[in-house]
Amino acid sequence: MERVVVVGAGLAGLTFAAAMRRRGLEVEVRDERPALGGGAGLTIWPNALAALDAIGLGDVVRDLGEPAASATIRRADGSLVRRLDPVAMMRSLGEPARVVDRGELQAVLAEHAGPIVLDAGVADPASLDADLVVGADGFRSAVARHLDPRIRERPAGYVAWRGVAPIAVDPSMAGVVWGDAAEAGVAPMTGGRTYWFATRAGAAEVWRPDAGLWPDPLPELIAATPPSCVLQHEMLDRDPPRRWFDDRHVVIGDAAHAMQPGLGQGGCLAIEDAVVLAALWAEHGGGASTFAAFERVRRPRAMAALRASRTAGRVLHGPRGRLAATVARRTPEPVAMRLAARFASRDAGLRALAPTTGR
């Protein structure tokens, strides 16, 4: 039996291992971290829930998360740009998204993933004792750089802060806030918690809450989050590898198509990748032909999302950022819902799985 090693125990790696195990195929997951967990909140959109349904984990994740049934767009002064109609959202997306704790989601996936070896960094994928290697090792992927040593990364021009506050907020406040070359968001979670994020154009810096920068409830949420639990990242833009596979290696998730957070689809597309690759693997066996089929069916969707997320980052954090609210206000709701459904709907997730199901 072939020895398959998955490099990386994030969403892509754990979902792939769980999907393979469900089909009776064991893989070993290796991760450089000494322990799993950590991170802030994460929105799992219906497209990813459809993929998780295919491996029997959709309802587990639904139970883990808080339904995101409504959303608002506001300006930094608190004024309303638009409130998205929950009925229209349900019609377009198929079901509510779920807001989950990333560490809790990892723990659930790990329960179904099989053996995981921690504190096991991989500097040279070619030296791994494995017949086949799945690179699910994220933005800094060693496997992606093995496949394409010329991958470049560059600053995206803005910084992001994320945290989970141990307080609840009125669900009507869920949504995003658009400021001057800045964005923030509020998402209720289970257990009386609230996920928040804030971004601002510029380079990395030490930052603390500014009550005058964002409307309620953001100042309260930020103040209630212990500073040690606030994640800060200078956002980077990275080239996708020119090829996703060779005869022994393949990349999935951020390793294949690291994207900025503007669409909220990075983790969701990683889940899709994992389920699709496992289905192709179970049907055809691993190796170059399976990897080629995987890249053929996944690259167009992933690249479209990557480009859209890059555009969103530039618009919201560039000189045209003030126009975003005007465009959002004037865009007819059916058009806005169609744009969201393109990537995030349950139907979109089912279409992504179609090459593996015959539908």
MARDOLUM-385274 format. One record per residue (C-alpha): residue in one letter; x, y, z; residue number from 0. Coordinates in nm, 3 decimals, always signed. Each point is the difference from the previous one (the first is absolute). Layout:
% residues N
+------+---------+---------+---------+-----+
| type |    east |   north |      up | seq |
+------+---------+---------+---------+-----+
|    A |       X |       Y |       Z | NUM |
...
+------+---------+---------+---------+-----+
END
This chain:
% residues 359
+------+---------+---------+---------+-----+
| type |    east |   north |      up | seq |
+------+---------+---------+---------+-----+
|    M |  +0.000 |  +0.000 |  +0.000 |   0 |
|    E |  +0.129 |  +0.346 |  -0.086 |   1 |
|    R |  +0.115 |  +0.219 |  +0.286 |   2 |
|    V |  -0.176 |  +0.337 |  -0.026 |   3 |
|    V |  +0.115 |  +0.293 |  +0.212 |   4 |
|    V |  -0.200 |  +0.322 |  +0.033 |   5 |
|    V |  +0.213 |  +0.301 |  +0.090 |   6 |
|    G |  -0.205 |  +0.242 |  +0.208 |   7 |
|    A |  -0.282 |  -0.049 |  +0.252 |   8 |
|    G |  -0.212 |  +0.300 |  -0.090 |   9 |
|    L |  -0.344 |  -0.014 |  -0.156 |  10 |
|    A |  +0.121 |  -0.141 |  -0.331 |  11 |
|    G |  +0.222 |  -0.273 |  +0.146 |  12 |
|    L |  -0.240 |  -0.116 |  +0.270 |  13 |
|    T |  -0.301 |  +0.000 |  -0.233 |  14 |
|    F |  +0.192 |  -0.199 |  -0.260 |  15 |
|    A |  +0.111 |  -0.256 |  +0.261 |  16 |
|    A |  -0.357 |  -0.029 |  +0.132 |  17 |
|    A |  -0.137 |  -0.041 |  -0.353 |  18 |
|    M |  +0.256 |  -0.268 |  -0.082 |  19 |
|    R |  -0.067 |  -0.187 |  +0.323 |  20 |
|    R |  -0.373 |  -0.001 |  -0.070 |  21 |
|    R |  +0.084 |  -0.179 |  -0.326 |  22 |
|    G |  +0.217 |  -0.254 |  +0.181 |  23 |
|    L |  +0.335 |  +0.159 |  -0.091 |  24 |
|    E |  +0.232 |  +0.099 |  +0.285 |  25 |
|    V |  +0.252 |  +0.283 |  -0.035 |  26 |
|    E |  +0.245 |  +0.149 |  +0.245 |  27 |
|    V |  -0.028 |  +0.373 |  +0.077 |  28 |
|    R |  +0.314 |  +0.187 |  +0.109 |  29 |
|    D |  +0.011 |  +0.353 |  +0.136 |  30 |
|    E |  +0.286 |  +0.220 |  +0.117 |  31 |
|    R |  -0.197 |  +0.137 |  +0.296 |  32 |
|    P |  +0.033 |  -0.162 |  +0.343 |  33 |
|    A |  -0.380 |  +0.013 |  +0.047 |  34 |
|    L |  -0.309 |  +0.068 |  -0.207 |  35 |
|    G |  -0.250 |  +0.273 |  +0.077 |  36 |
|    G |  +0.013 |  +0.374 |  +0.019 |  37 |
|    G |  -0.124 |  +0.253 |  -0.248 |  38 |
|    A |  -0.311 |  +0.213 |  +0.014 |  39 |
|    G |  -0.341 |  -0.038 |  -0.160 |  40 |
|    L |  -0.077 |  -0.134 |  -0.343 |  41 |
|    T |  -0.307 |  +0.010 |  -0.222 |  42 |
|    I |  -0.087 |  -0.331 |  -0.163 |  43 |
|    W |  -0.216 |  +0.083 |  -0.300 |  44 |
|    P |  -0.260 |  -0.236 |  -0.151 |  45 |
|    N |  +0.236 |  -0.107 |  -0.280 |  46 |
|    A |  +0.237 |  -0.147 |  +0.258 |  47 |
|    L |  -0.288 |  -0.150 |  +0.198 |  48 |
|    A |  -0.107 |  -0.183 |  -0.316 |  49 |
|    A |  +0.351 |  -0.143 |  -0.030 |  50 |
|    L |  -0.001 |  -0.104 |  +0.366 |  51 |
|    D |  -0.338 |  -0.167 |  -0.052 |  52 |
|    A |  +0.167 |  -0.222 |  -0.260 |  53 |
|    I |  +0.228 |  -0.146 |  +0.269 |  54 |
|    G |  -0.260 |  -0.014 |  +0.276 |  55 |
|    L |  +0.124 |  +0.300 |  +0.200 |  56 |
|    G |  -0.238 |  +0.275 |  -0.112 |  57 |
|    D |  -0.239 |  -0.026 |  +0.293 |  58 |
|    V |  +0.289 |  -0.026 |  +0.247 |  59 |
|    V |  +0.127 |  +0.336 |  -0.120 |  60 |
|    R |  -0.349 |  +0.149 |  -0.010 |  61 |
|    D |  -0.041 |  -0.092 |  +0.366 |  62 |
|    L |  +0.337 |  +0.156 |  +0.079 |  63 |
|    G |  -0.080 |  +0.340 |  -0.151 |  64 |
|    E |  -0.242 |  +0.287 |  +0.041 |  65 |
|    P |  -0.227 |  +0.053 |  -0.302 |  66 |
|    A |  +0.071 |  +0.326 |  -0.183 |  67 |
|    A |  -0.352 |  +0.062 |  -0.124 |  68 |
|    S |  +0.022 |  +0.377 |  -0.057 |  69 |
|    A |  +0.258 |  +0.267 |  -0.067 |  70 |
|    T |  +0.040 |  +0.375 |  -0.025 |  71 |
|    I |  +0.243 |  +0.232 |  -0.173 |  72 |
|    R |  +0.072 |  +0.320 |  +0.192 |  73 |
|    R |  +0.228 |  +0.299 |  -0.031 |  74 |
|    A |  +0.257 |  +0.086 |  +0.264 |  75 |
|    D |  -0.237 |  +0.260 |  +0.145 |  76 |
|    G |  -0.252 |  -0.277 |  +0.063 |  77 |
|    S |  -0.244 |  +0.099 |  -0.272 |  78 |
|    L |  -0.162 |  -0.285 |  -0.189 |  79 |
|    V |  +0.097 |  -0.064 |  -0.362 |  80 |
|    R |  -0.230 |  -0.297 |  -0.040 |  81 |
|    R |  -0.148 |  -0.288 |  +0.193 |  82 |
|    L |  +0.002 |  -0.324 |  -0.193 |  83 |
|    D |  -0.339 |  -0.169 |  -0.007 |  84 |
|    P |  +0.020 |  -0.334 |  +0.190 |  85 |
|    V |  -0.258 |  -0.158 |  -0.232 |  86 |
|    A |  +0.197 |  +0.102 |  -0.307 |  87 |
|    M |  +0.323 |  -0.126 |  +0.159 |  88 |
|    M |  -0.158 |  -0.337 |  +0.074 |  89 |
|    R |  -0.140 |  -0.025 |  -0.351 |  90 |
|    S |  +0.334 |  +0.083 |  -0.161 |  91 |
|    L |  +0.235 |  -0.190 |  +0.232 |  92 |
|    G |  -0.219 |  -0.298 |  +0.083 |  93 |
|    E |  +0.056 |  +0.017 |  +0.376 |  94 |
|    P |  +0.167 |  +0.228 |  +0.255 |  95 |
|    A |  +0.376 |  +0.008 |  +0.034 |  96 |
|    R |  +0.140 |  -0.111 |  +0.337 |  97 |
|    V |  +0.247 |  +0.202 |  +0.207 |  98 |
|    V |  +0.234 |  -0.236 |  +0.183 |  99 |
|    D |  +0.305 |  +0.014 |  +0.222 | 100 |
|    R |  +0.292 |  -0.108 |  -0.221 | 101 |
|    G |  +0.163 |  -0.202 |  +0.278 | 102 |
|    E |  -0.325 |  -0.181 |  +0.079 | 103 |
|    L |  -0.046 |  -0.081 |  -0.367 | 104 |
|    Q |  +0.355 |  -0.136 |  -0.020 | 105 |
|    A |  -0.067 |  -0.219 |  +0.302 | 106 |
|    V |  -0.315 |  -0.146 |  -0.157 | 107 |
|    L |  +0.177 |  -0.072 |  -0.329 | 108 |
|    A |  +0.298 |  -0.152 |  +0.183 | 109 |
|    E |  -0.230 |  -0.251 |  +0.171 | 110 |
|    H |  -0.084 |  -0.141 |  -0.343 | 111 |
|    A |  +0.339 |  +0.039 |  -0.167 | 112 |
|    G |  +0.199 |  -0.294 |  +0.133 | 113 |
|    P |  +0.365 |  +0.017 |  +0.110 | 114 |
|    I |  +0.150 |  +0.348 |  +0.044 | 115 |
|    V |  +0.369 |  +0.055 |  +0.071 | 116 |
|    L |  +0.071 |  +0.338 |  +0.159 | 117 |
|    D |  +0.323 |  +0.195 |  +0.036 | 118 |
|    A |  +0.105 |  -0.148 |  -0.333 | 119 |
|    G |  +0.110 |  +0.277 |  -0.235 | 120 |
|    V |  +0.074 |  -0.077 |  -0.365 | 121 |
|    A |  +0.278 |  +0.208 |  -0.151 | 122 |
|    D |  +0.053 |  -0.221 |  -0.306 | 123 |
|    P |  -0.309 |  -0.186 |  -0.127 | 124 |
|    A |  +0.219 |  -0.209 |  -0.232 | 125 |
|    S |  +0.168 |  -0.158 |  +0.303 | 126 |
|    L |  -0.322 |  -0.122 |  +0.162 | 127 |
|    D |  -0.039 |  -0.372 |  +0.056 | 128 |
|    A |  -0.316 |  -0.021 |  -0.210 | 129 |
|    D |  -0.115 |  -0.127 |  -0.334 | 130 |
|    L |  -0.235 |  +0.294 |  -0.050 | 131 |
|    V |  -0.010 |  +0.341 |  +0.171 | 132 |
|    V |  -0.297 |  +0.233 |  +0.033 | 133 |
|    G |  +0.111 |  +0.355 |  +0.072 | 134 |
|    A |  -0.259 |  +0.161 |  +0.224 | 135 |
|    D |  +0.260 |  +0.220 |  +0.169 | 136 |
|    G |  -0.153 |  +0.340 |  -0.063 | 137 |
|    F |  +0.134 |  +0.333 |  -0.114 | 138 |
|    R |  +0.367 |  -0.083 |  +0.069 | 139 |
|    S |  -0.037 |  -0.343 |  -0.157 | 140 |
|    A |  +0.327 |  -0.190 |  -0.041 | 141 |
|    V |  -0.177 |  -0.236 |  -0.241 | 142 |
|    A |  -0.119 |  +0.286 |  -0.222 | 143 |
|    R |  +0.352 |  +0.141 |  -0.008 | 144 |
|    H |  +0.136 |  -0.342 |  -0.087 | 145 |
|    L |  -0.234 |  -0.003 |  -0.299 | 146 |
|    D |  +0.073 |  +0.361 |  -0.091 | 147 |
|    P |  +0.313 |  +0.152 |  +0.159 | 148 |
|    R |  -0.075 |  +0.337 |  -0.162 | 149 |
|    I |  -0.315 |  +0.071 |  +0.203 | 150 |
|    R |  +0.002 |  +0.364 |  +0.114 | 151 |
|    E |  -0.186 |  +0.180 |  +0.275 | 152 |
|    R |  -0.051 |  +0.370 |  +0.054 | 153 |
|    P |  -0.185 |  +0.228 |  +0.244 | 154 |
|    A |  -0.369 |  +0.040 |  -0.085 | 155 |
|    G |  +0.000 |  +0.349 |  +0.150 | 156 |
|    Y |  -0.202 |  -0.052 |  +0.317 | 157 |
|    V |  +0.011 |  -0.153 |  +0.347 | 158 |
|    A |  -0.264 |  -0.220 |  +0.164 | 159 |
|    W |  -0.085 |  -0.055 |  +0.367 | 160 |
|    R |  -0.233 |  -0.277 |  +0.116 | 161 |
|    G |  -0.135 |  -0.116 |  +0.330 | 162 |
|    V |  -0.279 |  -0.173 |  +0.188 | 163 |
|    A |  -0.159 |  +0.206 |  +0.277 | 164 |
|    P |  -0.161 |  -0.186 |  +0.293 | 165 |
|    I |  -0.318 |  +0.204 |  -0.028 | 166 |
|    A |  -0.318 |  -0.026 |  -0.207 | 167 |
|    V |  -0.142 |  +0.273 |  -0.224 | 168 |
|    D |  -0.338 |  +0.067 |  -0.155 | 169 |
|    P |  -0.017 |  -0.226 |  -0.311 | 170 |
|    S |  -0.132 |  +0.298 |  -0.198 | 171 |
|    M |  +0.351 |  +0.149 |  +0.024 | 172 |
|    A |  +0.154 |  -0.289 |  -0.194 | 173 |
|    G |  +0.167 |  +0.108 |  -0.323 | 174 |
|    V |  +0.276 |  +0.224 |  -0.127 | 175 |
|    V |  +0.099 |  +0.364 |  +0.041 | 176 |
|    W |  +0.181 |  +0.188 |  -0.275 | 177 |
|    G |  +0.223 |  +0.288 |  +0.100 | 178 |
|    D |  +0.260 |  +0.214 |  -0.174 | 179 |
|    A |  +0.236 |  -0.261 |  -0.148 | 180 |
|    A |  -0.110 |  -0.233 |  +0.279 | 181 |
|    E |  -0.251 |  -0.272 |  +0.078 | 182 |
|    A |  -0.133 |  -0.171 |  +0.312 | 183 |
|    G |  -0.244 |  -0.278 |  +0.074 | 184 |
|    V |  -0.215 |  -0.147 |  +0.276 | 185 |
|    A |  -0.122 |  -0.361 |  +0.013 | 186 |
|    P |  -0.183 |  -0.156 |  +0.298 | 187 |
|    M |  +0.124 |  -0.346 |  +0.103 | 188 |
|    T |  -0.128 |  -0.272 |  +0.229 | 189 |
|    G |  +0.062 |  +0.018 |  +0.374 | 190 |
|    G |  -0.068 |  +0.373 |  +0.034 | 191 |
|    R |  +0.310 |  +0.090 |  -0.202 | 192 |
|    T |  +0.050 |  +0.237 |  -0.294 | 193 |
|    Y |  +0.259 |  -0.017 |  -0.275 | 194 |
|    W |  +0.127 |  +0.335 |  -0.123 | 195 |
|    F |  +0.258 |  +0.118 |  -0.250 | 196 |
|    A |  +0.140 |  +0.333 |  -0.111 | 197 |
|    T |  +0.227 |  +0.094 |  -0.289 | 198 |
|    R |  +0.172 |  +0.322 |  -0.093 | 199 |
|    A |  +0.222 |  +0.109 |  -0.288 | 200 |
|    G |  +0.368 |  +0.029 |  +0.086 | 201 |
|    A |  +0.286 |  -0.210 |  +0.130 | 202 |
|    A |  +0.009 |  -0.210 |  +0.316 | 203 |
|    E |  -0.011 |  +0.197 |  +0.323 | 204 |
|    V |  -0.098 |  -0.032 |  +0.362 | 205 |
|    W |  -0.366 |  +0.096 |  +0.026 | 206 |
|    R |  -0.257 |  +0.029 |  +0.270 | 207 |
|    P |  -0.370 |  +0.092 |  -0.009 | 208 |
|    D |  -0.096 |  +0.347 |  -0.110 | 209 |
|    A |  -0.354 |  +0.073 |  +0.114 | 210 |
|    G |  -0.031 |  +0.263 |  -0.271 | 211 |
|    L |  +0.098 |  -0.230 |  -0.286 | 212 |
|    W |  -0.286 |  -0.251 |  +0.006 | 213 |
|    P |  -0.365 |  +0.007 |  +0.106 | 214 |
|    D |  -0.152 |  -0.212 |  +0.276 | 215 |
|    P |  +0.039 |  -0.279 |  +0.089 | 216 |
|    L |  +0.358 |  -0.020 |  -0.133 | 217 |
|    P |  +0.173 |  +0.215 |  +0.266 | 218 |
|    E |  -0.157 |  -0.214 |  +0.274 | 219 |
|    L |  +0.092 |  -0.324 |  -0.175 | 220 |
|    I |  +0.360 |  +0.102 |  -0.054 | 221 |
|    A |  +0.037 |  +0.125 |  +0.356 | 222 |
|    A |  -0.144 |  -0.327 |  +0.137 | 223 |
|    T |  +0.253 |  -0.213 |  -0.190 | 224 |
|    P |  +0.325 |  -0.065 |  +0.192 | 225 |
|    P |  +0.288 |  +0.157 |  -0.195 | 226 |
|    S |  +0.182 |  -0.334 |  -0.006 | 227 |
|    C |  -0.298 |  -0.148 |  -0.186 | 228 |
|    V |  -0.011 |  +0.264 |  -0.275 | 229 |
|    L |  +0.157 |  -0.134 |  -0.319 | 230 |
|    Q |  +0.181 |  +0.254 |  -0.218 | 231 |
|    H |  +0.116 |  -0.070 |  -0.353 | 232 |
|    E |  +0.139 |  +0.214 |  -0.276 | 233 |
|    M |  -0.196 |  -0.135 |  -0.294 | 234 |
|    L |  +0.208 |  -0.141 |  -0.283 | 235 |
|    D |  -0.076 |  -0.085 |  -0.359 | 236 |
|    R |  +0.166 |  -0.319 |  -0.126 | 237 |
|    D |  +0.031 |  -0.144 |  -0.346 | 238 |
|    P |  -0.168 |  -0.336 |  -0.051 | 239 |
|    P |  +0.249 |  -0.267 |  -0.105 | 240 |
|    R |  +0.022 |  -0.039 |  -0.376 | 241 |
|    R |  -0.075 |  -0.368 |  +0.046 | 242 |
|    W |  -0.191 |  -0.172 |  +0.278 | 243 |
|    F |  +0.153 |  -0.346 |  -0.032 | 244 |
|    D |  +0.273 |  -0.227 |  -0.124 | 245 |
|    D |  +0.009 |  -0.380 |  +0.001 | 246 |
|    R |  +0.035 |  -0.012 |  +0.381 | 247 |
|    H |  -0.130 |  +0.330 |  +0.145 | 248 |
|    V |  -0.323 |  +0.200 |  -0.017 | 249 |
|    V |  -0.112 |  +0.318 |  +0.178 | 250 |
|    I |  -0.343 |  +0.093 |  +0.132 | 251 |
|    G |  -0.154 |  +0.292 |  +0.188 | 252 |
|    D |  +0.217 |  +0.305 |  +0.069 | 253 |
|    A |  +0.306 |  -0.190 |  -0.119 | 254 |
|    A |  -0.155 |  +0.001 |  -0.348 | 255 |
|    H |  -0.194 |  +0.326 |  +0.000 | 256 |
|    A |  +0.070 |  +0.222 |  +0.302 | 257 |
|    M |  -0.243 |  +0.289 |  -0.017 | 258 |
|    Q |  -0.081 |  +0.317 |  +0.185 | 259 |
|    P |  -0.303 |  -0.008 |  +0.235 | 260 |
|    G |  -0.229 |  +0.230 |  -0.200 | 261 |
|    L |  -0.238 |  -0.280 |  -0.104 | 262 |
|    G |  +0.025 |  -0.205 |  +0.319 | 263 |
|    Q |  +0.058 |  -0.306 |  -0.221 | 264 |
|    G |  +0.357 |  -0.108 |  +0.076 | 265 |
|    G |  -0.095 |  -0.266 |  +0.253 | 266 |
|    C |  -0.314 |  -0.098 |  -0.189 | 267 |
|    L |  +0.183 |  -0.067 |  -0.325 | 268 |
|    A |  +0.262 |  -0.195 |  +0.196 | 269 |
|    I |  -0.280 |  -0.226 |  +0.126 | 270 |
|    E |  -0.134 |  -0.039 |  -0.354 | 271 |
|    D |  +0.350 |  -0.087 |  -0.127 | 272 |
|    A |  +0.044 |  -0.267 |  +0.264 | 273 |
|    V |  -0.331 |  -0.173 |  -0.070 | 274 |
|    V |  +0.046 |  +0.010 |  -0.377 | 275 |
|    L |  +0.356 |  -0.137 |  +0.013 | 276 |
|    A |  -0.101 |  -0.281 |  +0.236 | 277 |
|    A |  -0.289 |  -0.100 |  -0.228 | 278 |
|    L |  +0.223 |  -0.004 |  -0.309 | 279 |
|    W |  +0.265 |  -0.193 |  +0.192 | 280 |
|    A |  -0.246 |  -0.264 |  +0.115 | 281 |
|    E |  -0.128 |  -0.047 |  -0.354 | 282 |
|    H |  +0.326 |  +0.006 |  -0.195 | 283 |
|    G |  +0.279 |  -0.048 |  +0.254 | 284 |
|    G |  +0.259 |  +0.264 |  +0.079 | 285 |
|    G |  +0.276 |  +0.112 |  -0.230 | 286 |
|    A |  +0.053 |  +0.237 |  -0.288 | 287 |
|    S |  -0.316 |  -0.083 |  -0.194 | 288 |
|    T |  -0.220 |  +0.061 |  +0.304 | 289 |
|    F |  +0.192 |  +0.316 |  +0.088 | 290 |
|    A |  -0.040 |  +0.127 |  -0.356 | 291 |
|    A |  -0.375 |  -0.059 |  +0.014 | 292 |
|    F |  -0.013 |  +0.183 |  +0.332 | 293 |
|    E |  +0.179 |  +0.305 |  -0.135 | 294 |
|    R |  -0.213 |  +0.000 |  -0.314 | 295 |
|    V |  -0.329 |  +0.013 |  +0.190 | 296 |
|    R |  +0.110 |  +0.225 |  +0.289 | 297 |
|    R |  +0.233 |  +0.262 |  -0.147 | 298 |
|    P |  -0.264 |  +0.206 |  -0.190 | 299 |
|    R |  -0.224 |  +0.045 |  +0.308 | 300 |
|    A |  +0.292 |  +0.066 |  +0.233 | 301 |
|    M |  +0.162 |  +0.254 |  -0.230 | 302 |
|    A |  -0.330 |  +0.185 |  -0.047 | 303 |
|    A |  -0.037 |  +0.026 |  +0.378 | 304 |
|    L |  +0.362 |  +0.106 |  +0.040 | 305 |
|    R |  -0.043 |  +0.282 |  -0.250 | 306 |
|    A |  -0.327 |  +0.114 |  +0.156 | 307 |
|    S |  +0.148 |  +0.004 |  +0.352 | 308 |
|    R |  +0.301 |  +0.196 |  -0.124 | 309 |
|    T |  -0.228 |  +0.255 |  -0.165 | 310 |
|    A |  -0.208 |  +0.035 |  +0.318 | 311 |
|    G |  +0.314 |  +0.067 |  +0.202 | 312 |
|    R |  +0.118 |  +0.267 |  -0.242 | 313 |
|    V |  -0.336 |  +0.175 |  -0.017 | 314 |
|    L |  -0.067 |  +0.007 |  +0.374 | 315 |
|    H |  +0.352 |  +0.108 |  +0.095 | 316 |
|    G |  +0.088 |  +0.224 |  -0.292 | 317 |
|    P |  -0.093 |  +0.350 |  -0.114 | 318 |
|    R |  -0.332 |  -0.130 |  -0.137 | 319 |
|    G |  -0.105 |  -0.145 |  +0.335 | 320 |
|    R |  -0.253 |  +0.277 |  +0.064 | 321 |
|    L |  -0.186 |  -0.104 |  -0.313 | 322 |
|    A |  -0.069 |  -0.347 |  +0.138 | 323 |
|    A |  -0.295 |  +0.114 |  +0.211 | 324 |
|    T |  -0.150 |  +0.191 |  -0.292 | 325 |
|    V |  +0.029 |  -0.301 |  -0.230 | 326 |
|    A |  -0.146 |  -0.233 |  +0.266 | 327 |
|    R |  -0.294 |  +0.232 |  +0.063 | 328 |
|    R |  -0.082 |  +0.032 |  -0.369 | 329 |
|    T |  +0.043 |  -0.367 |  -0.093 | 330 |
|    P |  -0.343 |  -0.168 |  -0.029 | 331 |
|    E |  -0.041 |  -0.272 |  +0.259 | 332 |
|    P |  -0.054 |  -0.281 |  -0.256 | 333 |
|    V |  +0.332 |  +0.096 |  -0.162 | 334 |
|    A |  +0.178 |  +0.008 |  +0.337 | 335 |
|    M |  -0.141 |  -0.340 |  +0.089 | 336 |
|    R |  +0.110 |  -0.150 |  -0.333 | 337 |
|    L |  +0.352 |  +0.127 |  +0.060 | 338 |
|    A |  +0.010 |  -0.156 |  +0.346 | 339 |
|    A |  -0.150 |  -0.326 |  -0.125 | 340 |
|    R |  +0.267 |  -0.039 |  -0.269 | 341 |
|    F |  +0.249 |  -0.125 |  +0.257 | 342 |
|    A |  -0.185 |  -0.043 |  +0.329 | 343 |
|    S |  -0.330 |  -0.175 |  -0.076 | 344 |
|    R |  -0.082 |  -0.362 |  +0.062 | 345 |
|    D |  -0.065 |  -0.040 |  -0.373 | 346 |
|    A |  +0.350 |  +0.131 |  -0.072 | 347 |
|    G |  +0.142 |  -0.259 |  +0.239 | 348 |
|    L |  -0.199 |  -0.279 |  -0.163 | 349 |
|    R |  +0.122 |  +0.111 |  -0.343 | 350 |
|    A |  +0.356 |  -0.010 |  +0.132 | 351 |
|    L |  -0.056 |  -0.362 |  +0.106 | 352 |
|    A |  -0.171 |  -0.098 |  -0.327 | 353 |
|    P |  +0.315 |  -0.131 |  -0.175 | 354 |
|    T |  +0.030 |  -0.259 |  +0.278 | 355 |
|    T |  -0.368 |  -0.094 |  +0.026 | 356 |
|    G |  -0.105 |  -0.011 |  -0.363 | 357 |
|    R |  -0.278 |  +0.256 |  +0.055 | 358 |
+------+---------+---------+---------+-----+
END
